[in-house]
Amino acid sequence: MGATELKAERTKAAKSRRHQPPSTDTLVALPKWEQAARRRGIDFVTYRRLAEAFGQIEVAALRRLLITRMLPVTPACFGK
């Protein structure tokens, strides 16, 4: 019998990890990681997967960073 993905996820969740906040290095590394993922045929990725790829950073903090730095919302977005 083979191992299931659920078993692997449970094992990961059981390990205590030290989560660190993302840094500007994360934003610098993101385009290179994205290009590599696209070459592998990946179209969508979760924030959790990105956090794992960038060294166990805090998922919620990563999400906030990406939303504020990569997708700025300005009043012009809402029309007049």
C-alpha positions in Angstrom: 0.0 0.0 0.0 1.2 3.5 -0.8 1.1 6.6 1.4 -1.7 9.0 0.9 -1.4 12.7 0.6 -3.6 13.1 3.7 -1.1 11.1 5.7 1.7 13.3 4.5 -0.3 16.5 5.3 -1.2 15.2 8.8 2.5 14.4 9.4 3.4 18.0 8.3 0.7 19.5 10.5 1.9 17.5 13.6 5.4 18.9 13.4 6.0 22.0 15.4 7.3 24.7 13.1 8.6 28.2 13.7 6.8 30.6 11.4 8.5 33.8 10.4 7.0 36.8 8.8 7.6 37.3 5.1 10.2 39.8 4.0 10.9 41.8 0.9 13.1 38.9 -0.1 9.9 37.0 -0.6 8.7 39.5 -3.2 12.1 39.4 -4.9 12.0 35.6 -5.1 8.4 35.3 -6.2 8.8 36.0 -9.9 11.5 33.3 -10.3 9.4 30.8 -8.3 6.4 31.7 -10.4 8.3 31.1 -13.7 9.5 27.7 -12.5 5.9 26.8 -11.5 4.5 27.8 -14.8 7.1 25.7 -16.6 5.8 22.7 -14.6 2.3 23.5 -15.8 1.0 25.0 -12.6 -1.7 27.7 -13.0 -2.9 28.1 -9.4 -1.2 27.9 -6.1 -2.4 28.3 -2.5 -1.0 30.8 0.0 0.0 27.9 2.1 2.1 26.3 -0.6 3.8 29.6 -1.2 4.5 29.9 2.5 6.1 26.4 2.4 8.1 27.2 -0.7 9.5 30.4 0.9 10.6 28.7 4.2 7.6 28.3 6.5 6.6 31.9 6.7 3.3 32.9 8.2 0.5 32.2 5.7 -1.7 35.1 6.8 1.2 37.5 6.7 2.2 36.4 3.3 -1.3 36.9 2.0 -1.5 40.4 3.4 1.9 41.2 1.9 1.0 40.0 -1.5 -2.4 41.7 -1.5 -0.9 45.1 -0.4 2.3 45.0 -2.5 1.2 43.1 -5.6 -2.4 44.1 -5.9 -2.8 47.7 -4.7 -6.3 49.0 -4.6 -6.8 52.6 -5.4 -9.9 54.7 -5.5 -9.7 54.8 -9.3 -10.5 51.1 -9.3 -14.0 51.8 -8.1 -14.9 54.2 -10.9 -16.6 57.5 -10.4 
